[in-house]
Amino acid sequence: MAETTSVKLPPELEARVSALARKSGRTTHSFILEAVERHAAREEKLQSFVKGPWPPMPISSEPARYTGRKTCMHGSNGWPGAPKPRPRSRELDYPD
């Protein structure tokens, strides 16, 4: 036997659900039951995706540090044997 669960809906939502159920030829109960089933299935699918087959990420109090850009900006352009970048001139040509 099914258990009984009460859900209190705001009047506007109750009116919307009742109208939609009537238009589709169903009872309000079956309309709400189908909506809950769909939402539960969606949440289960989402939880299984989040859980995933991969190991959990380690939690650290240290922020992640990205060091790759430092080698590009300091030293060569990131390519072995490449010359250091030269500064561009800042002169602008304005019409007289």
Secondary structure in CASP SS format (residue, H / E / C, confidence):
PFRMAT SS
TARGET T0000
AUTHOR 0000-0000-0000
METHOD secondary structure of the structure
MODEL  1
M C 1.00
A C 1.00
E C 1.00
T C 1.00
T C 1.00
S C 1.00
V C 1.00
K C 1.00
L C 1.00
P C 1.00
P H 1.00
E H 1.00
L H 1.00
E H 1.00
A H 1.00
R H 1.00
V H 1.00
S H 1.00
A H 1.00
L H 1.00
A H 1.00
R H 1.00
K H 1.00
S C 1.00
G C 1.00
R C 1.00
T C 1.00
T H 1.00
H H 1.00
S H 1.00
F H 1.00
I H 1.00
L H 1.00
E H 1.00
A H 1.00
V H 1.00
E H 1.00
R H 1.00
H H 1.00
A H 1.00
A H 1.00
R H 1.00
E H 1.00
E H 1.00
K H 1.00
L H 1.00
Q H 1.00
S H 1.00
F H 1.00
V H 1.00
K H 1.00
G C 1.00
P C 1.00
W C 1.00
P C 1.00
P C 1.00
M C 1.00
P C 1.00
I C 1.00
S C 1.00
S C 1.00
E C 1.00
P C 1.00
A C 1.00
R C 1.00
Y C 1.00
T C 1.00
G H 1.00
R H 1.00
K H 1.00
T H 1.00
C H 1.00
M H 1.00
H C 1.00
G C 1.00
S C 1.00
N C 1.00
G C 1.00
W C 1.00
P C 1.00
G C 1.00
A C 1.00
P C 1.00
K C 1.00
P C 1.00
R C 1.00
P C 1.00
R C 1.00
S C 1.00
R C 1.00
E C 1.00
L C 1.00
D C 1.00
Y C 1.00
P C 1.00
D C 1.00
END
